[in-house]
């Protein structure tokens, strides 16, 4: 019995880390745009769908190898993000952040409607190279897809941290995020920083979308999973890239824990919470954080004098 419980815990943890890494990639995209522009972009789900759909087209329709299709999809999503930033968001510079956020919501609706028309009623397949292959560890069958999602997600996040810390462009983005006026005085092109932040966020969203769609394909409802990045950034802090990573993984583990131990229909565990409570558990975490620690675990508190 003890071995079974151990295997169950390991299974839950692997599921949570795999999904959490995906949420972390999406959350980092939200934070990168927010730190650079001061705007919460609600267009991330649409960029994820558009990018993942392009991966499906490149791989399945055009016959490109899987990883080549993923890279091509990331490039395509980056171009779409650059166009969106230039056409829809650049004119909003100087306007209240709330106005720009509403514009991103409109962009999300337009892009998702276009993508959904292309997807149609049948999910678009990604050509997942991992399939249902598993490895056995401590009695648990861990999907290779979860391992790949976690490892690739963490490698991308580490590369992003290195980019921000060591490259000239990354340092310019950090400077613009800290103080745009000072960055302008130092000769940094803030407009370029805005565009690059959107491109980076879009590319991270594509990788997340590919893993979210790997098993069942990209459907017209896949975008709803992207909104689980919102509890992640609220938990970690809206202006903290590291907090977004920790928040994403934490949300993934919380969701997996409820799915594993809720015990619906067995009369055990947390069955009194009702069916599929795991799907709403990330938003419960978000609500609790907003009530007791509104700036998140690693966010910067803002003090306003009146």
TIKOL-758004 format. One record per residue: residue in three letters; x, y, z of N, C-alpha, C in turn. Coordinates in pm, whole numbers, padded with zeros to 5 digits, always signed. Atoms other than C-alpha are relative to their C-alpha. Last residue first. Layout:
BEGIN
ALAXYZXYZXYZ ...
This chain:
BEGIN
UNK+00118-00080+00035-00256+06056-00177-00011+00120+00095 UNK+00029-00105-00097+00071+05865-00187-00119+00082-00048 UNK+00052-00123+00059+00083+05541-00381-00033+00098+00110 UNK+00053-00090-00103+00305+05256-00268-00043+00128-00066 UNK+00008-00138+00044+00357+04973-00514-00066+00083+00109 UNK+00114-00077-00052+00474+04636-00385+00006+00144-00050 UNK-00043-00123-00065+00724+04463-00617-00122+00077+00049 UNK+00031-00126+00066+00625+04107-00697+00045+00120+00080 UNK-00124-00068+00038+00805+03803-00556-00025+00133-00071 UNK-00111+00039-00086+00533+03620-00363+00126+00080-00028 UNK-00063+00128+00026+00245+03804-00525+00119-00026+00092 UNK-00112-00022+00091+00156+04173-00520+00077-00130-00027 UNK+00041-00042+00135-00193+04106-00379+00114+00024-00098 UNK-00131-00050+00044-00073+03903-00079-00013+00048-00145 UNK-00096-00007-00109-00378+03810+00131+00137+00053-00040 UNK+00055-00042-00128-00686+03859-00085+00107+00028+00103 UNK+00049-00138+00013-00519+03853-00426-00054+00052+00133 UNK-00117-00088+00008-00326+03541-00323-00043+00146-00009 UNK-00061-00006-00133-00644+03366-00211+00121+00093+00001 UNK+00087-00077-00088-00822+03451-00536+00061+00017+00138 UNK-00009-00141+00039-00532+03330-00749-00082+00088+00093 UNK-00130-00049-00047-00516+03001-00557+00014+00149-00031 UNK+00015-00011-00145-00888+02953-00618+00130+00052+00061 UNK+00066-00129-00022-00822+03032-00984-00034+00021+00148 UNK-00093-00112+00022-00566+02753-01006-00062+00135+00031 UNK-00093-00020-00111-00815+02514-00834+00103+00110-00026 UNK+00019-00134-00057-01082+02565-01100+00098+00029+00113 UNK-00002-00101+00106-00984+02276-01327-00016+00141+00053 UNK-00138-00032+00038-00891+02056-01030+00006+00112-00104 UNK-00041-00121-00073-01250+02079-00906+00142+00041-00036 UNK-00095-00084+00075-01340+01835-01183+00038+00129+00072 UNK-00074+00050+00115-01646+01691-01008+00093+00106-00058 UNK+00071+00016+00126-01752+01807-00664+00092-00044-00112 UNK-00019-00119+00081-01565+01951-00366-00072-00009-00134 UNK+00108-00094-00029-01712+01682-00139+00012+00128-00083 UNK+00110+00019+00093-01482+01431-00313-00113+00100+00023 UNK+00068-00129+00007-01183+01567-00125-00120-00006-00094 UNK-00076-00118+00040-01032+01237-00013-00084+00126+00005 UNK-00123-00025-00074-01272+00946+00001+00057+00135-00043 UNK+00035-00023-00139-01632+00873-00095+00122+00030+00084 UNK-00046+00111-00083-01505+00717-00414-00040+00016+00145 UNK+00075+00122+00027-01694+00931-00665+00042-00119+00085 UNK+00141-00015+00036-01442+01212-00667-00063-00136-00029 UNK+00075+00122-00032-01119+01115-00492-00147+00009-00033 UNK+00136-00044-00027-00974+01467-00485-00091-00118+00032 UNK+00045+00035-00134-00626+01320-00447-00144+00042+00030 UNK-00042+00131-00048-00502+01301-00804-00068-00040+00130 UNK+00046+00102+00093-00686+01587-00977+00031-00140+00052 UNK+00145+00012-00013-00640+01808-00671-00053-00110-00091 UNK+00029+00056-00132-00267+01735-00666-00151-00016+00021 UNK-00020+00145+00005-00235+01786-01042-00033-00065+00134 UNK+00103+00057+00086-00387+02135-01018+00010-00152-00004 UNK+00128-00011-00073-00166+02227-00723-00112-00065-00080 UNK-00002+00102-00105+00143+02093-00906-00131+00003+00079 UNK+00007+00132+00060+00068+02294-01220-00007-00110+00103 UNK+00138+00018+00046-00006+02607-01018-00018-00137-00064 UNK+00086+00020-00117+00326+02571-00834-00145-00024-00042 UNK-00022+00137-00049+00515+02523-01160-00089-00030+00119 UNK+00051+00095+00098+00363+02836-01308+00014-00142+00046 UNK+00146+00001-00005+00418+03039-00991-00060-00100-00098 UNK+00040+00070-00122+00783+02940-00970-00152-00010+00010 UNK-00042+00140+00012+00841+03038-01331-00047-00081+00121 UNK+00088+00062+00098+00637+03358-01304+00034-00148-00016 UNK+00126+00031-00067+00821+03449-00983-00098-00067-00094 UNK-00022+00117-00084+01150+03423-01168-00126-00042+00073 UNK-00015+00113+00091+01018+03662-01432+00023-00129+00079 UNK-00114+00087-00033+00893+03900-01164+00004-00119-00095 UNK-00121-00057+00060+00675+04198-01257+00124-00084+00028 UNK+00022-00042+00138+00330+04045-01207+00126+00051-00068 UNK-00024-00144+00005+00430+03853-00897+00000+00046-00144 UNK-00143-00032-00001+00466+03479-00845+00029+00148+00007 UNK-00069+00066-00110+00109+03405-00739+00146+00042+00007 UNK+00051-00061-00123-00053+03661-00968+00071-00060+00120 UNK-00066-00129-00015+00175+03548-01251-00052+00075+00122 UNK-00145+00016-00021+00075+03184-01204+00068+00134+00020 UNK-00027+00032-00140-00295+03261-01155+00149-00013+00029 UNK+00036-00116-00082-00282+03434-01496+00013-00029+00149 UNK-00120-00078-00027-00090+03149-01662-00030+00122+00085 UNK-00054+00046-00128-00400+02937-01620+00134+00064+00030 UNK+00039-00092-00106-00545+03156-01895+00044-00049+00138 UNK-00097-00109-00010-00345+02962-02151-00034+00094+00114 UNK-00111+00042-00087-00553+02651-02082+00101+00112+00019 UNK+00039-00019-00140-00858+02829-02224+00111-00040+00096 UNK-00046-00129-00052-00680+02860-02561-00034+00019+00147 UNK-00133+00014-00060-00727+02488-02626+00045+00129+00067 UNK+00006-00031-00143-01100+02538-02680+00136-00008+00069 UNK+00049-00136-00017-01106+02560-03061-00009+00041+00147 UNK+00142-00019+00026-00891+02249-03081-00039+00146+00024 UNK+00038-00139-00023-00519+02185-03115-00146+00019-00039 UNK+00004-00090+00114-00452+01813-03086-00045+00140+00039 UNK+00134-00001+00061-00545+01564-02815-00008+00087-00125 UNK+00075+00125-00017-00198+01462-02695-00130+00000-00079 UNK-00071+00119+00047+00042+01729-02819-00087-00125+00003 UNK+00076+00063+00108-00192+02027-02795+00057-00135-00042 UNK+00140+00011-00040-00074+02158-02457-00082-00077-00102 UNK+00011+00104-00103+00285+02074-02552-00144-00016+00047 UNK-00035+00129+00059+00266+02266-02880-00016-00112+00103 UNK+00114+00050+00077+00083+02554-02716+00026-00136-00062 UNK+00104+00043-00094+00357+02600-02455-00118-00060-00075 UNK-00050+00124-00062+00623+02605-02727-00103-00053+00100 UNK+00008+00106+00099+00415+02861-02919+00046-00134+00060 UNK+00138+00048+00005+00365+03078-02610-00015-00115-00099 UNK+00020+00085-00117+00742+03107-02562-00141-00060+00000 UNK-00077+00123+00022+00774+03232-02920-00014-00095+00119 UNK+00069+00085+00098+00492+03484-02870+00074-00132-00020 UNK+00117+00057-00065+00645+03624-02550-00074-00094-00095 UNK-00045+00102-00094+00979+03671-02723-00119-00069+00067 UNK-00050+00113+00078+00818+03855-03016+00044-00114+00092 UNK+00115+00071+00058+00614+04078-02787+00046-00123-00077 UNK+00069+00066-00111+00923+04171-02583-00122-00078-00050 UNK-00072+00122-00033+01114+04240-02904-00068-00076+00114 UNK+00022+00100+00105+00852+04488-03024+00066-00132+00035 UNK+00140+00042-00003+00852+04682-02696-00024-00113-00100 UNK+00016+00083-00119+01232+04688-02685-00143-00051+00011 UNK-00057+00130+00034+01244+04817-03042-00014-00097+00117 UNK+00093+00064+00093+01009+05098-02944+00048-00139-00040 UNK+00103+00065-00080+01232+05175-02644-00102-00070-00089 UNK+00123-00011+00078+01528+05246-02868-00110-00078+00071 UNK+00067+00127+00024+01803+05284-02608-00131+00025-00076 UNK-00006+00039+00141+02010+05599-02644-00065-00133-00032 UNK-00121+00077+00025+02091+05652-02276+00009-00051-00143 UNK-00114-00092-00013+01832+05929-02254+00131-00071-00031 UNK-00001-00086+00119+01571+05684-02386+00118+00096+00002 UNK-00047+00083+00112+01663+05432-02116+00006+00082-00128 UNK-00146+00010-00014+01628+05702-01850+00058-00081-00115 UNK-00055-00132+00029+01277+05774-01975+00152+00000+00008 UNK+00000-00026+00144+01182+05406-01993+00064+00135-00034 UNK+00037-00140+00017+01285+05328-01636+00010+00036-00147 UNK-00024-00070-00127+01332+04972-01504-00046+00144-00007 UNK+00100+00046-00096+01172+04790-01799+00013+00076+00132 UNK+00128-00059+00039+01377+05001-02041-00111-00040+00097 UNK-00006-00143-00028+01696+04910-01855-00133+00068-00033 UNK+00009-00016-00145+01607+04541-01852+00001+00148+00038 UNK+00138+00029-00039+01536+04552-02225-00018+00015+00150 UNK+00082-00114+00043+01868+04725-02291-00145-00021+00040 UNK-00026-00108-00096+02046+04460-02084-00081+00124-00034 UNK+00067+00035-00124+01881+04192-02296+00019+00106+00107 UNK+00143-00021+00021+01988+04366-02615-00078-00031+00127 UNK+00025-00143+00003+02345+04393-02492-00149+00030-00017 UNK+00000-00061+00134+02349+04025-02400-00029+00149+00009 UNK-00130-00010+00064+02464+03893-02060-00001+00069-00137 UNK-00114-00036-00086+02183+03919-01805+00126+00032-00078 UNK+00021-00125-00072+01866+03932-02013+00125+00047+00074 UNK+00016-00107+00100+01986+03666-02257-00015+00135+00070 UNK-00134-00031+00051+02109+03446-01972-00004+00113-00101 UNK-00073-00068-00107+01768+03467-01806+00140+00039-00046 UNK+00056-00135-00009+01602+03380-02136+00069+00081+00109 UNK-00054-00076+00113+01834+03083-02188-00051+00144+00003 UNK-00140-00028-00031+01745+02960-01838+00066+00081-00111 UNK-00001-00104-00104+01374+02996-01919+00143+00037+00037 UNK+00039-00127+00062+01420+02805-02244+00001+00113+00101 UNK-00111-00043+00085+01613+02528-02069-00032+00135-00065 UNK-00103-00055-00086+01347+02509-01796+00123+00047-00080 UNK+00045-00124-00062+01069+02470-02048+00107+00064+00085 UNK-00006-00104+00103+01261+02213-02250-00044+00134+00057 UNK-00139-00028+00035+01325+02004-01938+00011+00112-00103 UNK-00070-00063-00113+00971+02031-01801+00143+00038-00039 UNK+00057-00133-00025+00795+01972-02132+00076+00070+00111 UNK-00046-00092+00104+01030+01685-02222-00051+00141+00024 UNK-00144-00021-00022+00968+01508-01892+00053+00102-00099 UNK-00012-00085-00119+00593+01557-01926+00147+00031+00029 UNK+00042-00135+00037+00603+01423-02284+00013+00096+00118 UNK-00117-00070+00053+00805+01123-02169-00034+00142-00039 UNK+00001-00024+00143+00503+01022-01965+00125+00078-00042 UNK-00012-00143+00029+00582+00895-01619+00007+00019-00151 UNK-00024-00010+00144+00459+00549-01522-00004+00147-00039 UNK+00090-00088+00075+00498+00534-01144+00039-00001-00147 UNK+00131+00061+00016+00649+00242-00951-00098+00082-00080 UNK+00059+00021-00132+00946+00440-00826-00144-00051-00010 UNK-00086-00052-00108+01023+00549-01182-00075-00013+00131 UNK+00043+00042-00133+00889+00381-01496+00101+00048+00104 UNK-00112+00061-00072+00933+00562-01827-00051-00032+00140 UNK-00018-00027-00143+00646+00633-02061+00130-00061+00049 UNK-00115+00070-00058+00573+00659-02432+00020+00043+00145 UNK+00037+00039-00135+00223+00786-02510+00113-00077+00068 UNK+00111+00094-00007+00328+00979-02817-00040-00028+00144 UNK-00009+00075-00125+00665+01147-02775-00112-00102+00013 UNK-00098+00108+00010+00714+01267-03133+00005-00089+00124 UNK-00074+00018-00124+00385+01464-03132+00100-00116-00009 UNK-00103+00096+00036+00274+01524-03490+00093-00027+00116 UNK-00134-00056-00007+00097+01843-03386+00108-00093-00055 UNK-00101+00083-00066-00257+01749-03487+00139+00063-00010 UNK-00120+00004+00084-00528+02005-03565+00110-00074+00076 UNK-00125-00054-00054-00850+01924-03377+00117-00016-00098 UNK-00094+00109-00030-01155+01856-03598+00132+00058+00051 UNK+00050+00086-00108-01442+02108-03583+00097-00111+00041 UNK+00124+00071+00026-01259+02377-03781-00040-00092+00115 UNK-00002+00128-00072-00894+02464-03729-00124-00081-00032 UNK-00094+00090+00068-00891+02733-03999+00000-00138+00066 UNK+00057+00030+00132-01204+02904-03871+00089-00099-00076 UNK+00106+00101-00018-01067+02872-03518-00068-00035-00132 UNK-00061+00132-00019-00747+03054-03618-00106-00109+00011 UNK-00063+00039+00127-00938+03353-03760+00058-00141+00011 UNK+00107+00030+00095-01161+03368-03453+00054-00043-00135 UNK+00055+00132-00032-00859+03339-03226-00114-00037-00094 UNK-00093+00105+00040-00681+03626-03398-00056-00139+00027 UNK-00013+00004+00146-00979+03861-03374+00088-00116-00045 UNK+00126+00048+00058-01064+03778-03012+00012-00013-00152 UNK+00017+00142-00032-00704+03810-02895-00124-00056-00067 UNK-00091+00073+00087-00658+04142-03075-00015-00150+00022 UNK+00059+00001+00133-00968+04273-02897+00086-00075-00100 UNK+00113+00092-00007-00825+04167-02562-00070-00008-00136 UNK-00056+00136+00011-00496+04334-02655-00112-00104+00009 UNK-00039+00021+00140-00690+04657-02719+00056-00141-00018 UNK+00124+00029+00072-00853+04627-02376+00029-00025-00147 UNK+00039+00137-00036-00507+04603-02220-00128-00040-00073 UNK-00083+00092+00078-00399+04916-02410-00036-00145+00029 UNK+00044-00011+00139-00692+05110-02264+00078-00098-00087 UNK+00128+00071+00012-00617+04986-01911-00049+00000-00145 UNK-00022+00145+00022-00253+05090-01948-00129-00078-00017 UNK+00007+00078-00124-00365+05455-01984+00018-00149-00028 UNK+00136+00017-00049-00251+05605-02316+00001-00078+00132 UNK+00043-00123-00065+00105+05725-02366-00143-00005+00049 UNK-00104-00052-00089+00184+05453-02616-00044+00135+00054 UNK+00053-00015-00136-00147+05324-02758+00104+00053+00099 UNK+00079-00123-00011-00042+05386-03121-00055+00026+00141 UNK-00088-00116+00004+00232+05121-03070-00079+00131+00006 UNK-00046-00044-00131-00023+04862-02957+00087+00126-00004 UNK+00105-00018-00101-00241+04787-03260+00049+00062+00130 UNK+00126-00054+00053-00026+04822-03572-00098+00035+00112 UNK-00019-00121+00080+00330+04785-03441-00133+00065-00038 UNK-00056-00107-00083+00259+04542-03158+00009+00130-00078 UNK+00101-00041-00098+00028+04330-03371+00051+00116+00084 UNK+00102-00075+00074+00279+04321-03658-00106+00053+00096 UNK-00061-00128+00039+00560+04220-03423-00101+00088-00074 UNK-00007-00085-00119+00339+03953-03266+00060+00136-00033 UNK+00137-00044-00029+00255+03808-03608+00000+00095+00119 UNK+00035-00099+00103+00627+03798-03693-00141+00054+00025 UNK-00075-00121-00032+00705+03624-03363-00033+00111-00100 UNK+00070-00067-00109+00426+03373-03428+00070+00130+00039 UNK+00124-00057+00054+00581+03288-03765-00075+00076+00108 UNK-00035-00116+00082+00927+03244-03613-00125+00068-00054 UNK-00044-00106-00090+00791+03019-03339+00034+00126-00077 UNK+00119-00055-00066+00602+02817-03599+00034+00111+00097 UNK+00069-00084+00100+00918+02775-03807-00124+00063+00060 UNK-00081-00122+00015+01103+02652-03497-00065+00095-00100 UNK+00013-00079-00123+00823+02405-03421+00077+00131-00011 UNK+00132-00062+00001+00808+02288-03783-00021+00086+00125 UNK-00010-00110+00097+01183+02226-03782-00133+00075-00006 UNK-00070-00111-00067+01137+02025-03462+00022+00117-00094 UNK+00070-00055-00116+00869+01807-03620+00071+00122+00058 UNK-00027+00075-00123+01027+01753-03960-00054+00074+00122 UNK-00128-00030-00062+00852+01951-04237+00023-00089+00122 UNK-00089+00114-00016+00573+01777-04426+00136+00031+00058 UNK-00119-00022+00083+00393+02084-04559+00106-00108+00017 UNK+00038-00032+00139+00047+01988-04434+00121+00012-00092 UNK+00093+00098+00056+00141+01803-04115-00032+00026-00147 UNK-00038+00139-00020+00455+01981-03995-00088-00099-00074 UNK-00136+00026+00050+00424+02333-04131+00035-00148+00007 UNK+00001-00016+00146+00046+02335-04084+00137-00031-00058 UNK+00076+00110+00059+00060+02192-03732+00003+00006-00152 UNK-00083+00120-00016+00335+02434-03633-00068-00120-00063 UNK-00103-00008+00105+00127+02718-03780+00095-00119+00009 UNK+00064+00036+00126-00163+02609-03561+00100+00004-00115 UNK+00016+00145+00000+00063+02614-03254-00067-00047-00129 UNK-00130+00064+00015+00169+02970-03337-00010-00151-00006 UNK-00049-00028+00136-00184+03096-03398+00134-00069-00023 UNK+00080+00078+00094-00311+02925-03081+00051+00019-00142 UNK-00028+00141-00021-00029+03059-02861-00073-00086-00103 UNK-00132+00023+00059-00062+03406-03012+00041-00146+00017 UNK+00015+00000+00146-00434+03392-02935+00133-00025-00068 UNK+00067+00123+00045-00376+03287-02573-00012-00008-00152 UNK-00085+00118-00009-00114+03564-02531-00070-00129-00042 UNK-00011+00062+00132-00344+03842-02658+00087-00126+00003 UNK+00097+00110+00006-00454+03934-02307+00002-00067-00136 UNK+00044+00042+00133-00137+04140-02273-00094-00119+00009 UNK+00031+00142-00009-00101+04315-01937-00059-00042-00134 UNK+00132+00045+00044+00058+04649-02025-00014-00150+00023 UNK+00095-00040-00102+00349+04826-01852-00142-00044-00031 UNK+00096-00097+00050+00547+04802-02175-00095+00053+00107 UNK-00052-00087+00105+00869+04619-02093-00095+00113-00035 UNK-00117-00074-00047+00779+04468-01757+00050+00099-00104 UNK+00040-00097-00103+00429+04377-01874+00120+00083+00047 UNK+00073-00111+00063+00549+04218-02199-00035+00106+00104 UNK-00095-00071+00087+00812+04007-02021-00068+00120-00065 UNK-00084-00087-00082+00562+03919-01744+00097+00081-00087 UNK+00079-00109-00057+00295+03782-01979+00091+00101+00072 UNK+00037-00089+00110+00554+03582-02171-00082+00118+00048 UNK-00118-00082+00028+00694+03445-01844-00028+00096-00115 UNK-00008-00106-00101+00344+03330-01755+00120+00091-00024 UNK+00102-00100+00029+00307+03136-02080+00009+00118+00097 UNK-00038-00064+00126+00637+02958-02029-00100+00109-00038 UNK-00110-00092-00027+00549+02893-01664+00044+00073-00126 UNK+00058-00122-00054+00213+02743-01758+00108+00104+00026 UNK+00075-00063+00109+00396+02493-01979-00062+00131+00048 UNK-00100-00060+00088+00646+02416-01702-00066+00071-00117 UNK-00049-00124-00061+00356+02364-01463+00104+00069-00085 UNK+00096-00107+00028+00194+02111-01694+00048+00134+00054 UNK+00014-00013+00145+00504+01893-01688-00095+00112-00038 UNK-00120-00069+00050+00580+01962-01321-00007+00019-00151 UNK+00001-00140-00040+00224+01877-01220+00118+00078-00053 UNK+00105-00069+00075+00209+01555-01418+00001+00149+00030 UNK-00046-00008+00139+00545+01446-01277-00102+00072-00087 UNK-00105-00101+00009+00436+01534-00923+00049+00015-00143 UNK+00059-00133-00014+00109+01343-00952+00104+00109-00020 UNK+00080-00024+00121+00285+01033-01083-00060+00140+00002 UNK-00096-00026+00107+00543+01056-00805-00073+00030-00131 UNK-00057-00133-00023+00264+01085-00548+00098+00038-00111 UNK+00105-00098+00029+00077+00789-00692+00052+00141+00016 UNK+00012-00009+00144+00394+00582-00698-00105+00104-00041 UNK-00121-00066+00048+00452+00660-00333-00005+00019-00151 UNK+00014-00143-00031+00092+00576-00248+00122+00078-00047 UNK+00101-00056+00090+00122+00243-00429-00016+00149+00023 UNK-00063-00015+00131+00450+00168-00248-00098+00062-00098 UNK-00091-00114-00008+00284+00237+00087+00067+00025-00134 UNK+00084-00121+00000+00000+00000+00000+00087+00125+00000 
